[in-house]
Amino acid sequence: MGYYNVIVRGGCDYCDMATSLLKEKCIDYVVTDISNCAEAHQAYKEEYTWETVPIVIKHNDDKEILIGGFDDLEKHIHAVEA
């Protein structure tokens, strides 16, 4: 099943909601907090072509799949559960 990497910034409600959803569903995840590093935030934005946080990435074997933000994660999880 792999795991998810949730890239977050402090004070972001959607970031908190994303990690809470994964925890509630007992899905493995790691958190990358970019609160104190604007350079890292810019690098992630460019790498994934995603402007806002959270940035949710699924890691499965050697594959990395951009899920998107919280709404995208919620849809993704519901689709996987169906």
C-alpha positions, 0 to 999 in steps of 0.5 A: 500500500505504501505511504503518504508524504504530507508537506505542511506549514504551521497554522494551516488548517487544511494541513491539519485536516489532511494528517488527521484524515490519514491518522483516522483511517490508520494510513501510514504517512510522514509529515514534512514541515516547511514552516521555517524554510521558504526555499524548501517550499519553493522547491516543492512548489516547482517540483510538483507544480502545486502552489498551496499546502498541504502537498500530498504525495503517495509513495508506492514501491519506487513510484511517487504520485502527486495526490494534491491538496486536502480535497484531493486526498479526501477524494482519493481515499474515498475512491480507494475505499470503494 
